[in-house]
Amino acid sequence: MNKAMKAAALVFSVLLLASCGKDKNNEVVEGYKPIYATAQDLASIDVKEQEALENPGRIYLYEDYLLINDQAKGIHIYDNSDKSNPQEVSFISIPGNLDFSVSNGMLYADNITDMIIIDISEPQSPKYKNRIEDVFPVQQFPDEFGAFECVDPNKGIVVGWEKTELTNPQCFK
């Protein structure tokens, strides 16, 4: 029995040393990297005629329109009068947007920590009305070390995540 334990310890030690000797400088894994925006980037609310829907979130029906959140990018407005063939009429670019609501022709949307108010009474040409700053707290996400805020003073605020190949990924806090 003693010889078996010594042999097992020797095999374990060799395997441990072999794994420590691997070149970890080029480790590539699939993961998500943060997309940062500055305060100036967040302040730019832009209306476009159309944009491809990439990551749908909340879906909202308002009158004859279908509004779909493209997570962390903005809101698509579709004419839904022909329910079998909705047609996109505009896209409102709102960096970091995850949620919204509509009341009396006004769209209320989050823009990270601020609330944006947009008049969509003419969905083909939505009009920015107002920004109310610091309505929402900075988002915090749990990690194995506790919670971290999605703000880096050198890079900006995290407005989304991009799936990509990461080389030697590091944990950030």
Stockholm file with secondary structure:
# STOCKHOLM 1.0

chainA/1-173         MNKAMKAAALVFSVLLLASCGKDKNNEVVEGYKPIYATAQDLASIDVKEQEALENPGRIYLYEDYLLINDQAKGIHIYDNSDKSNPQEVSFISIPGNLDFSVSNGMLYADNITDMIIIDISEPQSPKYKNRIEDVFPVQQFPDEFGAFECVDPNKGIVVGWEKTELTNPQCFK
#=GR chainA/1-173 SS CHHHHHHHHHHHHHHHHHHHTSCGGGCEEEEEEEEEECHHHHHCCEEESCCCCCSEEEEEEETTEEEEEETTTEEEEEECSSTTSCEEEEEEECTTCCCEEEETTEEEEEETTEEEEEECSSTTSCEEEEEETTCSCCCEEEETTEEEESEETTTEEEEEEEEEEEESCCCCC
#=GC SS_cons         CHHHHHHHHHHHHHHHHHHHTSCGGGCEEEEEEEEEECHHHHHCCEEESCCCCCSEEEEEEETTEEEEEETTTEEEEEECSSTTSCEEEEEEECTTCCCEEEETTEEEEEETTEEEEEECSSTTSCEEEEEETTCSCCCEEEETTEEEESEETTTEEEEEEEEEEEESCCCCC
//
